[in-house]
Amino acid sequence: GFKYLRGMHLNDAKSTFGSRVDRHHSLGEGNIGHDAFRWIMQDDRFDGIPLILETINPDIWAEEIAWLKAQQTEKAVA
């Protein structure tokens, strides 16, 4: 799988898992939550893969990007 991954969009979800509805939300504000994004940022398999922020509020994009970068150095989630 990972050898085929060329990029990934990052957004939380307003809709529930399996609903087949693609409604974006700000990181940590939806049904996915912060832990999933921490895991992505700390997993070496994602190194070198472009991550595209696809959240709903452009006013906080800089904060969300800073938060994502900070997760790379935080203690890993169990």
mmCIF file of the C-alpha atoms, coordinates in Angstrom:
data_MODEL
# 
_entry.id   MODEL 
# 
loop_
_atom_site.group_PDB 
_atom_site.id 
_atom_site.type_symbol 
_atom_site.label_atom_id 
_atom_site.label_alt_id 
_atom_site.label_comp_id 
_atom_site.label_asym_id 
_atom_site.label_entity_id 
_atom_site.label_seq_id 
_atom_site.pdbx_PDB_ins_code 
_atom_site.Cartn_x 
_atom_site.Cartn_y 
_atom_site.Cartn_z 
_atom_site.occupancy 
_atom_site.B_iso_or_equiv 
_atom_site.pdbx_formal_charge 
_atom_site.auth_seq_id 
_atom_site.auth_comp_id 
_atom_site.auth_asym_id 
_atom_site.auth_atom_id 
_atom_site.pdbx_PDB_model_num 
ATOM 1  C CA . GLY A 1 1  ? 0.000   0.000  0.000  1.00 0.00 ? 1  GLY A CA 1 
ATOM 2  C CA . PHE A 1 2  ? 2.415   2.758  1.077  1.00 0.00 ? 2  PHE A CA 1 
ATOM 3  C CA . LYS A 1 3  ? 4.553   2.371  -2.051 1.00 0.00 ? 3  LYS A CA 1 
ATOM 4  C CA . TYR A 1 4  ? 1.569   3.624  -4.082 1.00 0.00 ? 4  TYR A CA 1 
ATOM 5  C CA . LEU A 1 5  ? 0.742   6.573  -1.808 1.00 0.00 ? 5  LEU A CA 1 
ATOM 6  C CA . ARG A 1 6  ? 1.823   9.813  -3.520 1.00 0.00 ? 6  ARG A CA 1 
ATOM 7  C CA . GLY A 1 7  ? -0.012  12.346 -1.349 1.00 0.00 ? 7  GLY A CA 1 
ATOM 8  C CA . MET A 1 8  ? -2.737  12.622 1.247  1.00 0.00 ? 8  MET A CA 1 
ATOM 9  C CA . HIS A 1 9  ? -5.422  15.131 2.183  1.00 0.00 ? 9  HIS A CA 1 
ATOM 10 C CA . LEU A 1 10 ? -5.773  15.925 5.892  1.00 0.00 ? 10 LEU A CA 1 
ATOM 11 C CA . ASN A 1 11 ? -9.109  16.961 7.328  1.00 0.00 ? 11 ASN A CA 1 
ATOM 12 C CA . ASP A 1 12 ? -11.353 15.931 10.175 1.00 0.00 ? 12 ASP A CA 1 
ATOM 13 C CA . ALA A 1 13 ? -14.865 14.686 9.375  1.00 0.00 ? 13 ALA A CA 1 
ATOM 14 C CA . LYS A 1 14 ? -18.219 16.237 10.234 1.00 0.00 ? 14 LYS A CA 1 
ATOM 15 C CA . SER A 1 15 ? -19.984 13.053 9.162  1.00 0.00 ? 15 SER A CA 1 
ATOM 16 C CA . THR A 1 16 ? -19.812 9.694  10.884 1.00 0.00 ? 16 THR A CA 1 
ATOM 17 C CA . PHE A 1 17 ? -17.598 6.842  9.710  1.00 0.00 ? 17 PHE A CA 1 
ATOM 18 C CA . GLY A 1 18 ? -19.179 4.794  6.952  1.00 0.00 ? 18 GLY A CA 1 
ATOM 19 C CA . SER A 1 19 ? -21.815 7.417  6.131  1.00 0.00 ? 19 SER A CA 1 
ATOM 20 C CA . ARG A 1 20 ? -20.433 7.865  2.595  1.00 0.00 ? 20 ARG A CA 1 
ATOM 21 C CA . VAL A 1 21 ? -20.686 11.633 3.170  1.00 0.00 ? 21 VAL A CA 1 
ATOM 22 C CA . ASP A 1 22 ? -17.530 13.722 2.696  1.00 0.00 ? 22 ASP A CA 1 
ATOM 23 C CA . ARG A 1 23 ? -17.957 16.795 4.929  1.00 0.00 ? 23 ARG A CA 1 
ATOM 24 C CA . HIS A 1 24 ? -14.705 18.311 6.119  1.00 0.00 ? 24 HIS A CA 1 
ATOM 25 C CA . HIS A 1 25 ? -14.019 19.800 9.544  1.00 0.00 ? 25 HIS A CA 1 
ATOM 26 C CA . SER A 1 26 ? -11.115 21.475 11.333 1.00 0.00 ? 26 SER A CA 1 
ATOM 27 C CA . LEU A 1 27 ? -8.464  19.166 12.810 1.00 0.00 ? 27 LEU A CA 1 
ATOM 28 C CA . GLY A 1 28 ? -9.601  17.691 16.111 1.00 0.00 ? 28 GLY A CA 1 
ATOM 29 C CA . GLU A 1 29 ? -13.106 19.149 15.802 1.00 0.00 ? 29 GLU A CA 1 
ATOM 30 C CA . GLY A 1 30 ? -14.780 16.250 14.030 1.00 0.00 ? 30 GLY A CA 1 
ATOM 31 C CA . ASN A 1 31 ? -15.247 12.510 14.372 1.00 0.00 ? 31 ASN A CA 1 
ATOM 32 C CA . ILE A 1 32 ? -11.638 11.597 13.593 1.00 0.00 ? 32 ILE A CA 1 
ATOM 33 C CA . GLY A 1 33 ? -10.056 13.572 16.455 1.00 0.00 ? 33 GLY A CA 1 
ATOM 34 C CA . HIS A 1 34 ? -6.518  14.678 17.296 1.00 0.00 ? 34 HIS A CA 1 
ATOM 35 C CA . ASP A 1 35 ? -5.021  11.239 17.994 1.00 0.00 ? 35 ASP A CA 1 
ATOM 36 C CA . ALA A 1 36 ? -5.294  10.072 14.377 1.00 0.00 ? 36 ALA A CA 1 
ATOM 37 C CA . PHE A 1 37 ? -3.450  13.143 13.105 1.00 0.00 ? 37 PHE A CA 1 
ATOM 38 C CA . ARG A 1 38 ? -0.768  12.746 15.819 1.00 0.00 ? 38 ARG A CA 1 
ATOM 39 C CA . TRP A 1 39 ? -0.268  9.165  14.671 1.00 0.00 ? 39 TRP A CA 1 
ATOM 40 C CA . ILE A 1 40 ? 0.092   10.226 11.016 1.00 0.00 ? 40 ILE A CA 1 
ATOM 41 C CA . MET A 1 41 ? 2.628   12.927 11.874 1.00 0.00 ? 41 MET A CA 1 
ATOM 42 C CA . GLN A 1 42 ? 4.702   10.512 13.990 1.00 0.00 ? 42 GLN A CA 1 
ATOM 43 C CA . ASP A 1 43 ? 4.633   7.540  11.612 1.00 0.00 ? 43 ASP A CA 1 
ATOM 44 C CA . ASP A 1 44 ? 7.852   7.319  9.561  1.00 0.00 ? 44 ASP A CA 1 
ATOM 45 C CA . ARG A 1 45 ? 5.972   5.711  6.673  1.00 0.00 ? 45 ARG A CA 1 
ATOM 46 C CA . PHE A 1 46 ? 4.470   9.124  5.858  1.00 0.00 ? 46 PHE A CA 1 
ATOM 47 C CA . ASP A 1 47 ? 7.876   10.850 5.642  1.00 0.00 ? 47 ASP A CA 1 
ATOM 48 C CA . GLY A 1 48 ? 8.306   12.414 2.220  1.00 0.00 ? 48 GLY A CA 1 
ATOM 49 C CA . ILE A 1 49 ? 4.616   12.107 1.322  1.00 0.00 ? 49 ILE A CA 1 
ATOM 50 C CA . PRO A 1 50 ? 2.957   15.477 0.619  1.00 0.00 ? 50 PRO A CA 1 
ATOM 51 C CA . LEU A 1 51 ? 0.173   16.238 3.084  1.00 0.00 ? 51 LEU A CA 1 
ATOM 52 C CA . ILE A 1 52 ? -2.501  18.667 1.880  1.00 0.00 ? 52 ILE A CA 1 
ATOM 53 C CA . LEU A 1 53 ? -4.542  20.471 4.523  1.00 0.00 ? 53 LEU A CA 1 
ATOM 54 C CA . GLU A 1 54 ? -8.182  20.339 3.475  1.00 0.00 ? 54 GLU A CA 1 
ATOM 55 C CA . THR A 1 55 ? -10.012 21.864 6.430  1.00 0.00 ? 55 THR A CA 1 
ATOM 56 C CA . ILE A 1 56 ? -12.894 24.337 6.451  1.00 0.00 ? 56 ILE A CA 1 
ATOM 57 C CA . ASN A 1 57 ? -11.575 27.491 8.120  1.00 0.00 ? 57 ASN A CA 1 
ATOM 58 C CA . PRO A 1 58 ? -8.802  29.391 6.300  1.00 0.00 ? 58 PRO A CA 1 
ATOM 59 C CA . ASP A 1 59 ? -8.479  31.715 9.302  1.00 0.00 ? 59 ASP A CA 1 
ATOM 60 C CA . ILE A 1 60 ? -6.850  28.917 11.321 1.00 0.00 ? 60 ILE A CA 1 
ATOM 61 C CA . TRP A 1 61 ? -4.843  27.141 8.610  1.00 0.00 ? 61 TRP A CA 1 
ATOM 62 C CA . ALA A 1 62 ? -1.552  28.538 9.944  1.00 0.00 ? 62 ALA A CA 1 
ATOM 63 C CA . GLU A 1 63 ? -2.426  27.284 13.443 1.00 0.00 ? 63 GLU A CA 1 
ATOM 64 C CA . GLU A 1 64 ? -3.403  23.855 12.138 1.00 0.00 ? 64 GLU A CA 1 
ATOM 65 C CA . ILE A 1 65 ? -0.164  23.554 10.163 1.00 0.00 ? 65 ILE A CA 1 
ATOM 66 C CA . ALA A 1 66 ? 1.862   24.619 13.228 1.00 0.00 ? 66 ALA A CA 1 
ATOM 67 C CA . TRP A 1 67 ? -0.014  22.064 15.350 1.00 0.00 ? 67 TRP A CA 1 
ATOM 68 C CA . LEU A 1 68 ? 0.669   19.285 12.821 1.00 0.00 ? 68 LEU A CA 1 
ATOM 69 C CA . LYS A 1 69 ? 4.383   20.131 12.721 1.00 0.00 ? 69 LYS A CA 1 
ATOM 70 C CA . ALA A 1 70 ? 4.529   20.144 16.527 1.00 0.00 ? 70 ALA A CA 1 
ATOM 71 C CA . GLN A 1 71 ? 3.109   16.614 16.601 1.00 0.00 ? 71 GLN A CA 1 
ATOM 72 C CA . GLN A 1 72 ? 6.206   15.294 14.838 1.00 0.00 ? 72 GLN A CA 1 
ATOM 73 C CA . THR A 1 73 ? 8.240   15.885 17.986 1.00 0.00 ? 73 THR A CA 1 
ATOM 74 C CA . GLU A 1 74 ? 5.597   15.075 20.608 1.00 0.00 ? 74 GLU A CA 1 
ATOM 75 C CA . LYS A 1 75 ? 5.669   11.778 22.485 1.00 0.00 ? 75 LYS A CA 1 
ATOM 76 C CA . ALA A 1 76 ? 4.153   9.030  20.351 1.00 0.00 ? 76 ALA A CA 1 
ATOM 77 C CA . VAL A 1 77 ? 0.556   8.038  20.980 1.00 0.00 ? 77 VAL A CA 1 
ATOM 78 C CA . ALA A 1 78 ? 0.170   4.499  22.292 1.00 0.00 ? 78 ALA A CA 1 
# 
